[in-house]
Amino acid sequence: MRVAEEFNDKETVEHYRESVGKIRQSVEKCAFYGDRYARAFCDDGEILGIDQSEECKLDILSQAFAALANLDEQRTKTALTTAFKGL
């Protein structure tokens, strides 16, 4: 977006802002599981990175991504605390 802003390409900037908003909403709606963000969704329906997973119950990458992506502040704090305690 920064390049589009530099070139005053308002249409592109708006497109990406809308896309980012939709992605954030989807992540918050579908990938947060109580105290952590999920790592992955497999083709067979298995979800990795949640407490109920057989493998990969907790993954630091998902929690760090939440912080880098400016996801919900309270959820991110909860997820990072869970990661620090669990890993």
Disulfide bonds with the S-S distance in Angstrom:
none
